[in-house]
Amino acid sequence: MKYQRSSQLFRAASEVIPGGVNSPVRAFKAVGGTPIFVNKAKGAYLYDADGNRLIDYINSWGPMVLGHAFPPVIEAVIEKAQLGTSFGMPTEIETKIAELAVSMVPNIDQIRFVNSGTEACMSAVRLARGFSGKEKIIKFAGCYHGHSDSFLIQAGSGAVTFGSPNSPGVTEGTAKDTLLAPYNNLEAVAAIFEANPSEIACIIVEPVAGNMGCVPPDSGFLEGLRALCDAHGSVLVFDEVMTGFRLARGGVQELYGVNADIVCFGKVIGGGLPVGAFAARHEIMSHLAPLGPVYQAGTLSGNPLAMAAGYAMLQALESDAEVFERLAQKTEYLHKGIAASLTAHNITHTINRIGSMISIHFSETPVVDFETAAEGNNERFKTFFHGLLDAGIYIAPSAFETWFITDALTYEDLDETIAAVTKIAPNL
Ligand SMILES: *Cc1c(COP(=O)(O)O)cnc(C)c1O
């Protein structure tokens, strides 16, 4: 396939936008080459600036669980746009989507809408601190909660001990309040609680991790976090920005039967428009302004176009009893096909999968946390990525990303993908 026009557009973009992109994950830094510029998308397919058709396994990094340009969402947005795009005043559609979200997700009474997953997580932690009266938070290496200062703390033993920032611009003062633990490691979390008695405001966790590839929680991990929070009067925050309305109607709380105190949403809940949200029981949400003293606000929060898109999306998911099962079946089919191709060519690999999230790691060890996720063979991933791209299949340009399966994918699309892997495998 040719990507001339994309290359031209990328050069022009790079003059006026840092790195040519408005979010770094869109750059091809890890795999080489230049990003592909999209003209339009429909269902399971992207159509790029050179006229190529690509089968899409990123789906805007998650939101398009029912495929691109899903008609009910598009219609809802067009209808709303004609009535004006923002008022800075309450609208009925905000209550409608809030009622629907609260009815679908266990253990929450109220929800506040924001404009991104970052805002949702940042606000959730502020609320957890305001509610608990404590300051420190525990996060897991390899979990992503948006780009707010407190979350840009990564792995490394020095970071674990001292909370040293890994992005310039994050102050030591902020970093020291974020304590790091390895994912799926309850002992490490317990040790942090012991070393910081009565100081932990909350644990924030991706209850199924999706930002180091897909890493499901080990049996007992989420239950253990729940118990530690209960024992220490800390708040358990589930960051379901990726998993919410994707893995089950009620998200990971429903799937694993573990209750969180605050739940963060993003991605699917906005149907492809910029939406995030955080939700909790009355007892916690009553601390939020204007009811309580914890401040949080947004000029465009609850924007009518965004709410209409999200409402149409949630309605579609709510009214389709089989959708999550269907997604899981397609993902399993893809998993088996890819695994068979790679195994037939003796390519060492590990595939993690849950529901409609799947990731392929070119490593021997099971991938259970950031350290094991980082052991993958990146040269092999590059070849794999570009091989797929040449075959018209678009996966994330990084080995640390989950593939997002959409219901718009047909079994023919999946077969085409598996056939492409079979063709690439001898070169890996
Ligand atoms: C994408 C993501 C975020 C950040 O959401 P943005 O809308 O990109 O700000 C936070 N948490 C998780 C788990 C995510 O996957």
The ligand as a MOL file (V3000), in Angstrom:
LIG
                    3D

  0  0  0     0  0            999 V3000
M  V30 BEGIN CTAB
M  V30 COUNTS 15 15 0 0 0
M  V30 BEGIN ATOM
M  V30 1 C -7.5840 6.2770 27.8570 0
M  V30 2 C -7.4940 6.1010 29.3120 0
M  V30 3 C -7.4750 7.2010 30.1890 0
M  V30 4 C -7.3850 8.6160 29.7120 0
M  V30 5 O -8.4990 9.0130 28.9870 0
M  V30 6 P -8.3630 10.2860 28.0030 0
M  V30 7 O -9.7570 10.4580 27.4860 0
M  V30 8 O -7.3750 9.8990 26.9700 0
M  V30 9 O -7.9190 11.4330 28.8220 0
M  V30 10 C -7.5130 6.9420 31.5430 0
M  V30 11 N -7.5530 5.7020 32.0140 0
M  V30 12 C -7.5630 4.6190 31.2080 0
M  V30 13 C -7.6340 3.2500 31.7920 0
M  V30 14 C -7.5030 4.7900 29.8330 0
M  V30 15 O -7.4650 3.7010 29.0400 0
M  V30 END ATOM
M  V30 BEGIN BOND
M  V30 1 1 1 2
M  V30 2 1 2 3
M  V30 3 2 2 14
M  V30 4 1 3 4
M  V30 5 2 3 10
M  V30 6 1 4 5
M  V30 7 1 5 6
M  V30 8 2 6 7
M  V30 9 1 6 8
M  V30 10 1 6 9
M  V30 11 1 10 11
M  V30 12 2 11 12
M  V30 13 1 12 13
M  V30 14 1 12 14
M  V30 15 1 14 15
M  V30 END BOND
M  V30 END CTAB
M  END
